[in-house]
Amino acid sequence: MIELVYARTADLIQSAGTPCFVGDPPENIPPPYAFVWGPVPTEYALTPAGVDEQVDLEFHVQVVAKEAASVLLLAGALKLLLRGAVLPVEGWRVFPLRVTGSTDVQTARGVVEPATDLYPAWTTLHLRLQATKENCP
């Protein structure tokens, strides 16, 4: 289930015009771009038959751009895009995504982006996914 949410989050970001990937991005991709990552989920509220009924999980969107100011602008746009987005998954009632926070913008001082001669920068948006299995006993 969570793999579909990661993929649909990346698709939503991609549809808004920002290249986006699940997991590590391809090597040598120029900024701006984003990638979705997070833990392998640990579902809870198992029935005696072992059926997962609920998911409550934090996952992340890494936002990378040419410089810190560009990261802030792109992260703000992605925050608006993702806040409240509903990513349907068959068999699940998926609640709207919540943006729960972000990291400070960081700059890579060891690597210069060749196209811009700037140090690339990034931040991480934290998202909360909650879902309930439909038609549970």
DSSP file with accessible surface (Angstrom, degrees, kcal/mol):
  #  RESIDUE AA STRUCTURE BP1 BP2  ACC     N-H-->O    O-->H-N    N-H-->O    O-->H-N    TCO  KAPPA ALPHA  PHI   PSI    X-CA   Y-CA   Z-CA
    1    1 A M     >        0   0   39      0, 0.0     4,-1.6     0, 0.0     3,-0.4   0.000 360.0 360.0 360.0 -47.4    0.0    0.0    0.0
    2    2 A I  H  >  +     0   0    2      1,-0.2     4,-2.8     2,-0.2     5,-0.2   0.860 360.0  61.2 -66.4 -31.0    2.7    2.5    1.0
    3    3 A E  H  > S+     0   0  124      1,-0.2     4,-2.3     2,-0.2    -1,-0.2   0.902 104.6  49.3 -61.0 -38.4    4.6    1.9   -2.2
    4    4 A L  H  > S+     0   0   80     -3,-0.4     4,-2.9     2,-0.2    -1,-0.2   0.892 109.7  51.4 -66.1 -39.1    1.6    3.1   -4.2
    5    5 A V  H  X S+     0   0    0     -4,-1.6     4,-2.4     2,-0.2     5,-0.2   0.932 110.0  49.0 -64.7 -43.6    1.4    6.2   -2.0
    6    6 A Y  H  X S+     0   0   21     -4,-2.8     4,-2.3     1,-0.2    -2,-0.2   0.946 114.3  46.0 -58.9 -47.3    5.0    7.0   -2.6
    7    7 A A  H  X S+     0   0   36     -4,-2.3     4,-2.5     1,-0.2    -2,-0.2   0.906 113.3  48.5 -64.4 -41.2    4.6    6.5   -6.3
    8    8 A R  H  X S+     0   0   89     -4,-2.9     4,-2.2     2,-0.2    -1,-0.2   0.849 109.6  52.6 -70.8 -32.0    1.4    8.6   -6.4
    9    9 A T  H  X S+     0   0    0     -4,-2.4     4,-2.3    -5,-0.2     5,-0.2   0.943 111.1  47.0 -64.4 -46.8    3.0   11.4   -4.4
   10   10 A A  H  X S+     0   0    5     -4,-2.3     4,-2.8     1,-0.2    -2,-0.2   0.912 111.7  51.5 -61.3 -41.0    5.9   11.4   -7.0
   11   11 A D  H  X S+     0   0  107     -4,-2.5     4,-2.7     2,-0.2    -1,-0.2   0.897 108.5  51.5 -62.9 -41.0    3.4   11.4   -9.8
   12   12 A L  H  X S+     0   0   43     -4,-2.2     4,-0.9     2,-0.2    -2,-0.2   0.937 112.9  44.5 -62.1 -44.9    1.5   14.4   -8.3
   13   13 A I  H ><>S+     0   0    0     -4,-2.3     5,-1.6     1,-0.2     3,-0.8   0.929 113.4  51.0 -65.1 -43.4    4.7   16.4   -8.0
   14   14 A Q  H ><5S+     0   0   96     -4,-2.8     3,-2.1     1,-0.2    -2,-0.2   0.904 105.3  56.3 -60.3 -41.0    5.8   15.4  -11.5
   15   15 A S  H 3<5S+     0   0   94     -4,-2.7    -1,-0.2     1,-0.3    -2,-0.2   0.741 101.4  58.4 -66.1 -20.9    2.4   16.5  -12.9
   16   16 A A  T <<5S-     0   0   61     -4,-0.9    -1,-0.3    -3,-0.8    -2,-0.2   0.392 128.3 -96.6 -88.6   2.0    3.0   19.9  -11.4
   17   17 A G  T < 5S+     0   0   63     -3,-2.1    -3,-0.2     1,-0.3    -2,-0.1   0.479  88.2 114.8 103.8   2.6    6.2   20.2  -13.4
   18   18 A T  S   <S-     0   0   16     -5,-1.6    -1,-0.3    56,-0.0    -2,-0.2  -0.926  70.0-117.8-107.2 123.8    9.0   19.2  -11.0
   19   19 A P        -     0   0   46      0, 0.0    15,-2.3     0, 0.0     2,-0.3  -0.358  43.3-178.8 -55.6 133.2   10.9   16.0  -11.9
   20   20 A C  E     -a   34   0A  10     13,-0.2     2,-0.3   -10,-0.1    15,-0.2  -0.999  12.3-176.1-144.3 144.3   10.3   13.6   -9.0
   21   21 A F  E     -a   35   0A  53     13,-1.4    15,-2.9    -2,-0.3     2,-0.5  -0.862  29.2-115.9-133.7 162.6   11.4   10.1   -8.2
   22   22 A V  E    S-a   36   0A  75     -2,-0.3    15,-0.2    13,-0.2     2,-0.1  -0.914  86.4 -13.1-101.5 126.4   10.8    7.5   -5.5
   23   23 A G  S    S+     0   0   26     13,-3.5    -2,-0.2    -2,-0.5    13,-0.1  -0.398 125.5   3.6  78.5-160.1   13.9    6.8   -3.5
   24   24 A D  S    S-     0   0  145     -2,-0.1    -2,-0.2     1,-0.1     3,-0.1  -0.307  79.9-122.8 -59.9 135.8   17.3    8.0   -4.7
   25   25 A P        -     0   0   27      0, 0.0     3,-0.1     0, 0.0    -1,-0.1  -0.340  39.1 -83.7 -72.4 162.0   17.2   10.1   -7.8
   26   26 A P    >   -     0   0   69      0, 0.0     3,-0.9     0, 0.0    -5,-0.0  -0.251  57.3 -90.3 -60.7 154.9   19.2    9.1  -10.9
   27   27 A E  T 3  S+     0   0  171      1,-0.2    -3,-0.0    -3,-0.1     0, 0.0  -0.337 104.0  12.7 -65.7 147.7   22.8   10.2  -10.9
   28   28 A N  T 3  S+     0   0  156      1,-0.2    -1,-0.2    -3,-0.1     0, 0.0   0.732  79.1 153.9  60.8  28.9   23.8   13.6  -12.4
   29   29 A I    <   -     0   0   39     -3,-0.9    -1,-0.2     1,-0.0     4,-0.1  -0.743  43.1-125.7 -84.7 131.1   20.2   15.0  -12.7
   30   30 A P        -     0   0   79      0, 0.0    36,-0.1     0, 0.0    -1,-0.0  -0.518  41.8 -75.0 -76.6 144.8   20.3   18.8  -12.6
   31   31 A P  S    S+     0   0    8      0, 0.0    34,-0.2     0, 0.0     2,-0.1  -0.402  94.1  69.8 -70.7 155.4   18.2   20.6  -10.0
   32   32 A P  S    S+     0   0   61      0, 0.0     2,-0.3     0, 0.0    33,-0.2   0.459  72.8 117.3 -87.4 153.1   15.5   21.4   -9.4
   33   33 A Y  E     - B   0  64A  36     31,-2.1    31,-2.9   -15,-0.1     2,-0.3  -0.954  41.6-145.6-163.3 171.2   14.0   18.0   -8.6
   34   34 A A  E     -aB  20  63A   0    -15,-2.3   -13,-1.4    -2,-0.3     2,-0.3  -0.943   5.8-160.8-138.7 159.8   12.3   16.1   -5.7
   35   35 A F  E     -aB  21  62A  28     27,-1.8    27,-3.2    -2,-0.3     2,-0.4  -0.994  13.8-135.7-146.1 146.9   12.3   12.6   -4.4
   36   36 A V  E     +aB  22  61A   0    -15,-2.9   -13,-3.5    -2,-0.3     2,-0.3  -0.832  33.8 157.5 -99.6 135.0    9.9   10.7   -2.1
   37   37 A W  E     + B   0  60A  97     23,-2.5    23,-3.1    -2,-0.4    -2,-0.0  -0.976   1.1 134.4-152.5 162.2   11.3    8.5    0.6
   38   38 A G        -     0   0   25     -2,-0.3    21,-0.1    21,-0.2    -2,-0.0  -0.979  48.7 -52.8 174.1-175.8   10.4    6.9    3.8
   39   39 A P        -     0   0   59      0, 0.0     3,-0.0     0, 0.0    18,-0.0  -0.283  53.6-100.0 -77.5 160.7   10.3    3.8    5.9
   40   40 A V        -     0   0  127      1,-0.1     0, 0.0    -2,-0.0     0, 0.0  -0.709  62.0-105.4 -70.5 127.9    9.0    0.5    5.1
   41   41 A P        -     0   0   18      0, 0.0     2,-0.6     0, 0.0    -1,-0.1  -0.247  24.5-154.8 -69.1 149.3    5.7    0.8    6.9
   42   42 A T        -     0   0  126     14,-0.2    14,-0.3    -3,-0.0     2,-0.1  -0.934  20.8-158.9-116.2  98.5    4.8   -0.9   10.1
   43   43 A E        -     0   0   47     -2,-0.6     2,-0.2    12,-0.1    12,-0.2  -0.371   8.8-163.5 -72.7 160.3    1.1   -1.2   10.1
   44   44 A Y  E     +C   54   0A 101     10,-1.3    10,-1.2     1,-0.2     9,-0.9  -0.756  55.0  62.1-134.6-177.1   -0.8   -1.7   13.4
   45   45 A A  E     -     0   0A  40     -2,-0.2     8,-0.5     1,-0.2     2,-0.3   0.966  66.7-171.7  60.0  57.6   -4.2   -2.8   14.6
   46   46 A L  E     -C   52   0A 100      6,-0.2     6,-0.2    -3,-0.1    -1,-0.2  -0.574  17.3-131.2 -80.6 140.8   -4.0   -6.3   13.2
   47   47 A T    >   -     0   0   20      4,-1.5     3,-2.5    -2,-0.3    -1,-0.1  -0.386  34.9 -98.4 -77.3 166.7   -7.0   -8.6   13.3
   48   48 A P  T 3  S+     0   0  146      0, 0.0    -1,-0.1     0, 0.0    -2,-0.1   0.813 127.8  58.0 -56.9 -26.8   -6.7  -12.1   14.7
   49   49 A A  T 3  S-     0   0   90      2,-0.1    -3,-0.0     1,-0.0    -2,-0.0   0.469 121.5-109.9 -82.2  -1.4   -6.4  -13.2   11.1
   50   50 A G    <   +     0   0   46     -3,-2.5     2,-0.5     1,-0.3    -4,-0.1   0.702  64.8 152.5  84.4  20.4   -3.4  -10.9   10.6
   51   51 A V        -     0   0   65      1,-0.0    -4,-1.5    -6,-0.0     2,-0.3  -0.728  45.4-127.0 -88.5 125.5   -5.2   -8.4    8.3
   52   52 A D  E     +C   46   0A  57     -2,-0.5    -6,-0.2    -6,-0.2    -7,-0.1  -0.561  31.1 174.7 -70.3 130.8   -3.7   -4.9    8.5
   53   53 A E  E     +     0   0A  43     -9,-0.9    80,-3.3    -8,-0.5     2,-0.3   0.690  56.7  29.9-109.2 -27.2   -6.5   -2.4    9.2
   54   54 A Q  E     -CD  44 132A  65    -10,-1.2   -10,-1.3    78,-0.2     2,-0.4  -0.981  51.8-162.3-139.7 149.7   -4.8    0.9    9.7
   55   55 A V  E     + D   0 131A   3     76,-2.6    76,-2.2    -2,-0.3     2,-0.4  -1.000  11.6 170.8-129.6 131.5   -1.7    2.8    8.5
   56   56 A D  E     + D   0 130A  53     -2,-0.4     2,-0.4   -14,-0.3    74,-0.2  -0.905  25.1 153.0-138.9 106.7   -0.3    5.8   10.3
   57   57 A L  E     - D   0 129A  19     72,-2.8    72,-3.3    -2,-0.4     2,-0.5  -0.992  39.7-140.8-145.1 141.1    3.0    6.8    8.8
   58   58 A E  E     + D   0 128A  90     -2,-0.4     2,-0.2    70,-0.2    70,-0.2  -0.896  30.2 169.2-100.3 131.8    5.4    9.7    8.3
   59   59 A F  E     - D   0 127A   0     68,-2.5    68,-3.3    -2,-0.5     2,-0.3  -0.800  19.8-126.7-132.7 179.5    7.2    9.9    5.0
   60   60 A H  E     -BD  37 126A  22    -23,-3.1   -23,-2.5    -2,-0.2     2,-0.5  -0.923  11.2-154.0-137.3 152.8    9.2   12.6    3.2
   61   61 A V  E     -BD  36 125A   0     64,-2.3    64,-3.0    -2,-0.3     2,-0.5  -0.989  20.3-151.1-123.7 116.6    9.7   14.6    0.1
   62   62 A Q  E     -BD  35 124A  24    -27,-3.2   -27,-1.8    -2,-0.5     2,-0.5  -0.789  10.0-158.2 -86.7 128.7   13.3   15.9   -0.5
   63   63 A V  E     -BD  34 123A   0     60,-3.1    60,-1.7    -2,-0.5     2,-0.4  -0.949  10.9-175.8-113.4 121.1   13.3   19.1   -2.4
   64   64 A V  E     +BD  33 122A  12    -31,-2.9   -31,-2.1    -2,-0.5     2,-0.3  -0.951  10.0 158.8-121.7 134.9   16.6   20.0   -4.2
   65   65 A A  E     - D   0 121A   2     56,-2.3    56,-2.4    -2,-0.4     6,-0.1  -0.876  52.9 -92.1-145.6 178.6   17.3   23.2   -6.1
   66   66 A K  S    S-     0   0   87     -2,-0.3     2,-0.3    54,-0.2    47,-0.2   0.743 102.5  -0.8 -69.2 -27.2   20.2   25.3   -7.4
   67   67 A E  S  > S-     0   0   84     53,-0.1     4,-1.9    54,-0.1     3,-0.3  -0.968  81.2 -92.7-157.8 168.6   20.4   27.5   -4.3
   68   68 A A  H  > S+     0   0   39     -2,-0.3     4,-2.3     1,-0.2     5,-0.2   0.884 120.2  52.9 -58.9 -43.2   18.7   28.1   -1.0
   69   69 A A  H  > S+     0   0   57      1,-0.2     4,-2.0     2,-0.2    -1,-0.2   0.909 109.8  49.2 -61.7 -39.3   16.3   30.7   -2.2
   70   70 A S  H  > S+     0   0   40     -3,-0.3     4,-2.6     1,-0.2     5,-0.2   0.861 108.0  54.5 -68.1 -35.1   15.1   28.4   -5.0
   71   71 A V  H  X S+     0   0    0     -4,-1.9     4,-3.2     2,-0.2     5,-0.3   0.933 107.4  50.4 -62.1 -45.6   14.6   25.6   -2.5
   72   72 A L  H  X S+     0   0  110     -4,-2.3     4,-2.1     1,-0.2    -2,-0.2   0.918 112.3  46.7 -60.7 -42.7   12.4   27.8   -0.3
   73   73 A L  H  X S+     0   0  136     -4,-2.0     4,-2.0     2,-0.2    -2,-0.2   0.942 116.4  43.1 -65.2 -46.6   10.2   28.7   -3.3
   74   74 A L  H  X S+     0   0   26     -4,-2.6     4,-2.7     2,-0.2     5,-0.2   0.925 113.4  51.3 -67.5 -42.6    9.9   25.2   -4.6
   75   75 A A  H  X S+     0   0    9     -4,-3.2     4,-2.6    -5,-0.2    -1,-0.2   0.904 109.3  51.8 -61.8 -38.9    9.3   23.7   -1.2
   76   76 A G  H  X S+     0   0   28     -4,-2.1     4,-1.9    -5,-0.3    -1,-0.2   0.920 111.2  46.9 -62.8 -42.2    6.6   26.3   -0.6
   77   77 A A  H  X S+     0   0   55     -4,-2.0     4,-2.0     1,-0.2    -2,-0.2   0.915 113.9  47.4 -66.2 -41.5    4.9   25.4   -3.8
   78   78 A L  H  X S+     0   0    5     -4,-2.7     4,-2.8     2,-0.2     5,-0.3   0.876 107.5  56.6 -69.3 -34.7    5.1   21.6   -3.1
   79   79 A K  H  X S+     0   0   82     -4,-2.6     4,-2.5    -5,-0.2    -1,-0.2   0.940 109.5  45.8 -60.2 -44.7    3.8   22.1    0.4
   80   80 A L  H  < S+     0   0  118     -4,-1.9    -1,-0.2     1,-0.2    -2,-0.2   0.888 113.7  49.9 -64.8 -38.9    0.7   23.8   -1.0
   81   81 A L  H  < S+     0   0   56     -4,-2.0    -2,-0.2     1,-0.2    -1,-0.2   0.909 118.1  37.7 -64.4 -43.1    0.3   21.0   -3.6
   82   82 A L  H >< S+     0   0    0     -4,-2.8     3,-2.3    -5,-0.1    15,-0.3   0.796  88.1 102.0 -84.8 -30.8    0.6   18.2   -1.1
   83   83 A R  T 3< S+     0   0  132     -4,-2.5    15,-0.2     1,-0.3     3,-0.1  -0.375 102.9   0.1 -60.5 118.6   -1.3   19.6    1.8
   84   84 A G  T 3  S+     0   0   40     13,-2.6    -1,-0.3     1,-0.3    14,-0.1   0.448  92.6 149.9  83.9  -0.8   -4.7   18.0    1.8
   85   85 A A    <   -     0   0   16     -3,-2.3    12,-2.9    11,-0.1     2,-0.5  -0.414  36.5-147.8 -66.2 138.9   -4.0   15.8   -1.3
   86   86 A V        -     0   0   78     10,-0.2     9,-0.1    -3,-0.1    -1,-0.0  -0.959   8.7-166.0-110.4 123.5   -5.8   12.6   -1.3
   87   87 A L        -     0   0   12     -2,-0.5   -78,-0.1     8,-0.3   -79,-0.1  -0.871  19.6-141.7-111.3  94.7   -4.0    9.7   -3.0
   88   88 A P        -     0   0   90      0, 0.0     2,-0.4     0, 0.0     5,-0.1  -0.276  19.2-175.1 -65.4 140.6   -6.5    6.9   -3.6
   89   89 A V  B >   -E   92   0A  10      3,-0.5     3,-2.2   -84,-0.0     5,-0.1  -0.990  34.9-108.2-133.1 124.0   -5.5    3.3   -3.1
   90   90 A E  T 3  S+     0   0  189     -2,-0.4     3,-0.1     1,-0.3    44,-0.0  -0.246 103.8  18.3 -55.6 132.6   -8.0    0.6   -3.9
   91   91 A G  T 3  S+     0   0   27      1,-0.2    43,-2.6    42,-0.1     2,-0.4   0.414 111.7  90.7  87.6  -0.3   -9.3   -1.1   -0.8
   92   92 A W  E <   -EF  89 133A  27     -3,-2.2     2,-0.8    41,-0.2    -3,-0.5  -0.966  69.2-138.5-129.2 144.2   -8.3    1.7    1.5
   93   93 A R  E     - F   0 132A 149     39,-3.3    39,-2.2    -2,-0.4     2,-0.5  -0.895  32.2-164.2 -94.9 105.9   -9.9    4.9    2.8
   94   94 A V  E     - F   0 131A  16     -2,-0.8    37,-0.2    37,-0.2     3,-0.1  -0.845   6.6-143.5 -98.8 126.3   -6.9    7.2    2.5
   95   95 A F        -     0   0   56     35,-2.5    35,-0.3    -2,-0.5    -8,-0.3  -0.433  37.2 -78.1 -83.8 159.2   -7.2   10.5    4.5
   96   96 A P        -     0   0   69      0, 0.0   -10,-0.2     0, 0.0    -1,-0.2  -0.262  54.8-104.4 -57.4 142.0   -5.8   13.8    3.1
   97   97 A L        -     0   0    3    -12,-2.9   -13,-2.6   -15,-0.3     2,-0.4  -0.363  31.6-150.1 -63.7 146.7   -2.1   14.2    3.5
   98   98 A R  E     -G  128   0A 121     30,-1.6    30,-2.7   -15,-0.2     2,-0.7  -0.977   9.2-140.1-119.3 133.5   -0.8   16.5    6.2
   99   99 A V  E     +G  127   0A  35     -2,-0.4    28,-0.2    28,-0.2     3,-0.1  -0.842  23.6 179.7 -87.3 116.5    2.4   18.4    6.0
  100  100 A T  E     -     0   0A  57     26,-2.5     2,-0.3    -2,-0.7    27,-0.2   0.534  51.1 -55.3-101.2  -8.1    3.8   18.1    9.5
  101  101 A G  E     -G  126   0A  30     25,-1.0    25,-2.9     2,-0.0     2,-0.3  -0.974  45.4-124.1 161.8-171.9    7.1   20.0    9.2
  102  102 A S  E     -G  125   0A  71     -2,-0.3    23,-0.2    23,-0.2     2,-0.2  -0.972  21.8-109.0-157.3 166.1   10.3   20.5    7.3
  103  103 A T        -     0   0   42     21,-1.7     2,-0.1    -2,-0.3     3,-0.1  -0.539  46.5 -89.1 -92.1 166.1   14.0   20.6    7.9
  104  104 A D        -     0   0  142     -2,-0.2     2,-0.2     1,-0.1    20,-0.1  -0.402  53.9 -93.6 -65.9 151.8   16.2   23.7    7.6
  105  105 A V        -     0   0   44     18,-0.1     2,-0.3    -2,-0.1    18,-0.2  -0.517  47.2-163.4 -68.0 134.4   17.5   24.4    4.2
  106  106 A Q  E     -H  122   0A  93     16,-2.8    16,-2.3    -2,-0.2     2,-0.4  -0.895   7.6-146.5-120.2 152.4   21.0   22.9    3.8
  107  107 A T  E     -H  121   0A  45     -2,-0.3     2,-0.9    14,-0.2    14,-0.2  -0.971  15.3-129.9-122.8 134.4   23.6   23.6    1.2
  108  108 A A        -     0   0   23     12,-2.8     3,-0.3    -2,-0.4    -2,-0.0  -0.717  25.1-179.9 -81.5 107.6   26.2   21.2   -0.2
  109  109 A R  S    S+     0   0  168     -2,-0.9    -1,-0.2     1,-0.2     3,-0.1   0.584  74.5  58.8 -86.1  -8.3   29.5   23.0    0.2
  110  110 A G  S    S+     0   0   78      1,-0.1     2,-0.4    -3,-0.1    -1,-0.2   0.624 102.2  53.0 -95.6 -12.8   31.5   20.1   -1.4
  111  111 A V        -     0   0   94     -3,-0.3     2,-0.5     9,-0.1    -1,-0.1  -0.984  65.8-156.3-130.2 125.5   29.8   19.9   -4.7
  112  112 A V        -     0   0   57     -2,-0.4     7,-0.2     7,-0.2    -3,-0.1  -0.852  25.9-121.3 -99.7 133.5   29.3   22.8   -7.2
  113  113 A E  B >>> -I  118   0B  30      5,-3.7     4,-2.7    -2,-0.5     3,-0.8  -0.632  22.5-148.3 -71.4 116.1   26.4   22.5   -9.7
  114  114 A P  T 345S+     0   0  115      0, 0.0    -1,-0.2     0, 0.0    -2,-0.0   0.861  91.0  54.3 -60.1 -36.4   28.3   22.8  -13.0
  115  115 A A  T 345S+     0   0   86      1,-0.2    -2,-0.0     3,-0.1    -3,-0.0   0.807 125.9  21.0 -69.7 -28.0   25.5   24.4  -15.0
  116  116 A T  T <45S-     0   0   38     -3,-0.8    -1,-0.2     2,-0.2     3,-0.1   0.554  91.4-130.3-115.7 -13.9   25.1   27.3  -12.4
  117  117 A D  T  <5S+     0   0  129     -4,-2.7     2,-0.3     1,-0.3    -2,-0.1   0.795  71.1 120.9  60.7  29.3   28.4   27.3  -10.6
  118  118 A L  B   <S-I  113   0B  64     -5,-0.7    -5,-3.7   -51,-0.0    -1,-0.3  -0.829  72.9-106.8-116.9 159.9   26.3   27.3   -7.4
  119  119 A Y        -     0   0   91     -2,-0.3    -7,-0.2    -7,-0.2   -51,-0.2  -0.742  41.4-122.3 -82.2 125.0   26.2   25.0   -4.4
  120  120 A P        -     0   0   18      0, 0.0   -12,-2.8     0, 0.0     2,-0.3  -0.320  29.5-159.8 -66.4 155.5   23.0   22.9   -4.6
  121  121 A A  E     -DH  65 107A   0    -56,-2.4   -56,-2.3   -14,-0.2     2,-0.3  -0.877   9.7-176.7-133.3 163.6   20.6   23.1   -1.6
  122  122 A W  E     -DH  64 106A  67    -16,-2.3   -16,-2.8    -2,-0.3     2,-0.3  -0.982  12.1-169.3-155.3 163.4   17.8   21.0   -0.2
  123  123 A T  E     -D   63   0A   4    -60,-1.7   -60,-3.1    -2,-0.3     2,-0.5  -0.937  22.1-127.9-145.9 166.0   15.2   20.7    2.4
  124  124 A T  E     -D   62   0A  10     -2,-0.3   -21,-1.7   -62,-0.2     2,-0.4  -0.982  11.2-152.7-123.0 124.9   12.9   17.8    3.5
  125  125 A L  E     -DG  61 102A   5    -64,-3.0   -64,-2.3    -2,-0.5     2,-0.5  -0.810  14.8-143.3 -90.1 135.5    9.1   18.1    3.8
  126  126 A H  E     -DG  60 101A  40    -25,-2.9   -26,-2.5    -2,-0.4   -25,-1.0  -0.881  19.1-171.2-102.4 129.5    7.6   15.7    6.3
  127  127 A L  E     -DG  59  99A   0    -68,-3.3   -68,-2.5    -2,-0.5     2,-0.5  -0.919  13.9-144.1-121.1 146.8    4.2   14.2    5.4
  128  128 A R  E     -DG  58  98A  69    -30,-2.7   -30,-1.6    -2,-0.4     2,-0.5  -0.946  12.5-165.9-114.3 128.1    1.7   12.2    7.4
  129  129 A L  E     +D   57   0A   0    -72,-3.3   -72,-2.8    -2,-0.5     2,-0.4  -0.934   7.8 178.4-110.9 129.8   -0.3    9.4    5.8
  130  130 A Q  E     +D   56   0A  61     -2,-0.5   -35,-2.5   -35,-0.3     2,-0.3  -0.998   8.9 162.8-130.0 136.9   -3.3    7.9    7.5
  131  131 A A  E     -DF  55  94A   2    -76,-2.2   -76,-2.6    -2,-0.4     2,-0.4  -0.992  23.0-151.8-151.7 152.6   -5.5    5.2    6.0
  132  132 A T  E     -DF  54  93A  49    -39,-2.2   -39,-3.3    -2,-0.3   -78,-0.2  -0.991  29.5-113.3-127.8 133.9   -8.0    2.6    7.1
  133  133 A K  E >   - F   0  92A  74    -80,-3.3     3,-0.6    -2,-0.4   -41,-0.2  -0.415  37.8-120.7 -63.9 134.1   -8.7   -0.7    5.3
  134  134 A E  T 3  S+     0   0   97    -43,-2.6    -1,-0.1     1,-0.2   -44,-0.0  -0.522  87.0  14.2 -77.0 149.4  -12.2   -0.6    3.8
  135  135 A N  T 3  S+     0   0  161      1,-0.2    -1,-0.2    -2,-0.2    -2,-0.0   0.864  81.1 166.2  57.7  42.1  -14.7   -3.3    4.9
  136  136 A C    <         0   0   40     -3,-0.6    -1,-0.2     1,-0.1   -83,-0.0  -0.656 360.0 360.0 -83.4 147.3  -12.8   -4.5    7.9
  137  137 A P              0   0  150      0, 0.0    -1,-0.1     0, 0.0    -2,-0.0  -0.218 360.0 360.0 -67.6 360.0  -14.8   -6.7   10.4
